[in-house]
Amino acid sequence: MNINRIVVTTGISLAVLISGSTAFAQQPVNVSYNVSEGSSWHQGAERFRDLVAEYSEGDYQVRLHPNAALAGGSDRVEMEMTQSGAIHFLIKSTTWMTGLDSRYQVLGLPWLFPDHDSANAVLDGPAGDALMQDLEQQDLKGLAWGVNGFRQVTNSRGPITEPADFEGLRIRVPGIELYLSIYEELGASPTTMNFAEVFTALQTGAVDGQENPLSLIWSSRFHDVQDHVTIWNYSYDALAFVGSGPFWQGLSEEDQEMFSRAAQEAMDFQREVVKQEDIDLVGELEEAGMTVTTLTDEQLSAFQDVLSPVYERYKESLGSDFVSIFEDGVAELQ
């Protein structure tokens, strides 16, 4: 009886020891993004977490950090922490990535991409690969493309149906030259601020409006503080799923392949979420009380005429040959 008790006790102790060793062996991996849990970014990050758990057989424990919580909500600090290795993976809008490489502005050129499928195909080809490869010089490892979406504009002043409606509109835009130039050309008064500050700025009337994809307009609850949204798909915003250079270099080739596979599959899933949201959220925003104005081809033509000089100016500054890679990629798909 005592012998049996010893055997049972030893077996339990061994099981606990093995269980504890397995838990201890799990390496924590931080994934950061500067938007909320309700966003498509978060859904993509959740898929990445689940895939890593499956493909690594539990060797890695992925921890998700929405709202750039590890970086105090700061985009700049979030990027620096990724470059240093404190953050292992980062999901970032390419509008912000222009701070690392101004050529990322090409993706936001007015009406460069006609639809999601065209944008995805071009980014998954040589043009997108060229942008990803350059990240290695910034202590980052580009892994996959996701999508923030086609950018729309909201405001509290009234419907926007023609260029003149932008005159004097105080609008928050990302802090890159392209968007400042676009809204200055339209006669608006653009200003920049961290994304985390936008809701309060809209709520207090510090700005009249902002522009973002529908998925972020919805998940950030801008419909609570804005009355109007205009659907015009004027600019495309991709997401870059990147790894920390120092962290990546310390991985085995097998683990690198595992993380790459998980990142690509997670972003493919995230792209489909946004594509469907672009369809569904128009009705959701209307039900939430917003007035939704979808511009006709004739109305869009007036905006395209006004912004044509901006497009040509940035095509020249970014390099005509470089921009043509993207233009040709789109043309081949039509």
N, C-alpha and C positions, 0 to 999 in steps of 0.2 A: 504493500500500500504506500509506504514511504517512497519506494523506488518509483512507482507510478506518478506520485505527486512531484517528485524531482523531475521526472521526464516531462510532465505537463508544464511545470513551472519554467523549465529550461526552454521548452518549445515556445511558450508565450514570450519569454524574455528575448529569444532570438528573433521572433516575428516583430516585436517592438523595435529591436535594434535595427533590423533590416528596413522597417518602415521609416524609422527616424533617419537612417542613412540616406534613403531615397529622397526624403523631403529636404535633407540638408544638401543633397547633390544638385537640387534644382537651382539653376542660375537665374536670378531675376534680370529681366530685360525691360527697360522703360521705353514706352512709346508716347510721344508728346504731340499735341496738336492744339491750336489756339481757338477752338470752337467748342460748342456745348455737347453734352451727351446725346441730345436728340438729333444730331446732324448726321449726314451721310458719311462724313469723315469718321465719326465714332463707330458707325456700323461697319465701315471698312476695317477699322482698327480691331473691332471685336472679331471679325472674321479672321484677321491675321493672328490674333491671340489663339483662337481655336485651332487654326491650321498648324501653328507652331507646336502647340501641345500634342497634336496628333502626329505630325511628321517627326518630331524630336523624341517621341515616346516619353514625354514628360521631363526631358532633361532641362528644358527652359521654362520659366514662369514669366509670361508676358504681363506687365502691369501697365494699365492705360491711364493717361494723365490728360483729360480734356481741359480746356480753358487755359492751356499753358501753365498749369498749376505749379509745376516744378520751377518755372521761371518767373513766378509772380505776375503772370499775364503779359510779360514783355516779349515781343517777337524777336528783338535783337538778342536778349539774354538766352532765349530758347535756342536760337541758332548757335550761339557761342557755346552753350552747354553741349550741343550735339557735336560740334567740332572738337571739343575737348574730350568727349567720351562719357560725360556725366549722363547724357541722354543717349540711348543706343539707336533709336529710330525716330524719325520725325516725318510727319505729314504736313506739307507746307504748300500754300497757294503759290503758283509761279509769279503772281503779281509781286509777292514779297521777295522772291528769289532774284529779282532784278537787282537787288542790292549787292548780290554776289557777282552777277554777270548781266550787264545791261541788255544783252541779246535776248534774254527771256521776254523782253517787251514784244518781240515778234508775235507771240501767241495772242496778244491782246489787240493787235491791229484791227481797226474797225471793219467788221464783216469779212475777215479773212476766211473763217470757216463757216460753211453754210449749215452744217448740222453736226450732231454728235458722232455719227459714223465716220464722217470725213475727218474730223479732228482726231479721233482715236486711231484711225488708220495711218495718218501722217505722223503722229507722235510715236507710234509703234514701229515706224520705219527708220531709215537713215537720218532724217531730220531730227527726230526726237533723240536718237542715239547720240548724235553729236552734242546736244545740250547736256545729256546725262554724263557723258565721258568727261566733260570739262569740270564737273564737280569734284573730281579727284584732286584737283589742284587746290581745293578749298577744304581739305580734310573731311570730305564727304564721299559717300558712295551711292550713286543713283541706282535705284532698284526697279522702280515701276512708275508708270503714269496712272494717276487717277483723274477725276474731274471735279472741279468746283462748280462748273456750269456756265451757261451763257448769262452774262451779267444784265440785269434789269435795273430800272431806277424807281425809287419810291420817294414820295414827298408829301408834305402836309398842306401845300398851297393850292393845288388844283391839278386837273388832268394835263398831261403833256402829249400833245399831238403834232406840234410843229416846232422848229428850232427856236422861234421867238419865245416859247413858253419857258425856256431855260434862262431868259434874261434876268440877271440879278439873283438867281436861286442859290442860296447858301447850301452847298452840298459836300458831304464828306466823301473823299475818294482815297484809294490807297496812295501811299507816299511815293509814287513813281512819276517820272516826267511825262510819260505817255498820257496818263489819265488827267493830269493837270492840264496838259495841252489840249486834250479833247474838250474839256468843259470850259476852258477859257475861250476856245474857238466858238463855242455855243453861246457865249455871253454869260455863263454862270459864274459864281464866286466859289471855286473849289477850295477845300481845306483838308488837311490830313490829321489823323489821330490814330492811336492804337485801336484795333477792332473792339477790344474790351470796353472802350469808352463810348462807343457809338450809340448804344441804346439810351444812355443818360443824356447825351447831347441832343438826341431827337426828342426825348421826353421833355426836356427843359426849354426846347426851342433855340438852343445854341446854334443848331443847323436846321435847315428846312427839309433836307432829304439826304439820301445816301444811295449807293448803287452796289448791288451784289446779286449773285444767282438766287433763284427762287428758294432753293433748299436752305440757304443761310438766312434769307429773309424770314422764312417760316420758323426754322429752329431757334432763331434769335428773338422771335416774337416781335419783330418790327411792326407787324400789323396792329399791335396794341398802341403804337405811338405814331403811326403813319396812316393817312387816309387813302392815298393813291399809289398805284403801281402801274408802270408802263412796260409792256412786253415788246422789246425791240431787238433782242439778241445782238446788241451792237458790238460785244467783245467777248471773246472766249477766255475762260480761266481754267487752266489745268491744275492738278495737284501733283507734286513730286513726292514720292515715297523714298526717303533717303536714309542711309545708315551712317553712323559715325565712323569716320575714317579710322581712328585709332582702335575702336572696337572691332571693326571689320577685319583689320589686318591681323588681329589676334585670333581669329576664328580658323578652324580647320577648313580645308576645301569642301569637305562633306557638309559642314554646318553652313558655309557660305551658300552652297547650292540649295540647302533646305530653306534658309531664310529668303533667298531670291524667289524660289518657287512659291512660298507662302505669300510674299509681298505681291507678286504678279497676280496670283489668284484672288487675293483680297481686293486689289484695286480693280480687277475685272468685275468682281461682284459690286463694288462701290459705284462703278460707272453705270451699271444697270439700274442701281437704286436711283441715281440722279436723273437718268434718262426717263424713268417712270415718274419721278417727282415733277419734272418739267411739265408733264401732262396733268397729273393729279392736283398739283398745288394751286393752279389757277382757280379752280373751283373752291378749294379750301380757303384761299385768301378772300374770295368773294363772300363766302359764308361767314368769315370772321369780320366782315364789315368793310373791307377795302373795295374801292372802285378800281376795277382792272380795265386798262385800255390796251388793246392789242393793235399795233400799228399796221395799216395796210401797206402793200407794196408801193403805192403812190406816196403815202406819207413817209415811208422809209427812204424813198428816193431823195426827198428834200434834205433829210439829215445826211445822207451819203454825199450829196453835193457839197454841203457845208464842211464836212470832215475830210473830203478828198485831199485838200492841201496838207492836213496833218498826216494822213497815210503816206503821201509821197515824201514828206519831209523826214519821217521816221524810216522809211524804206532806204533813203539815201544815207541817213546817219548810222543805221544798223548794218548797212552794206547791201546793195542791190542784189548781188549774187547770192548772199546768204538768205535774204527774204524770198528770192525766187525759188529756192529749194522747197519752201513751204507752199508758195503759190502753185508751183508745178505739181507738187504732190496732190493738192486739191484738184487741180485741173485734170489730172490723170484718172481721178475717181468719178468724174462727171460723165 
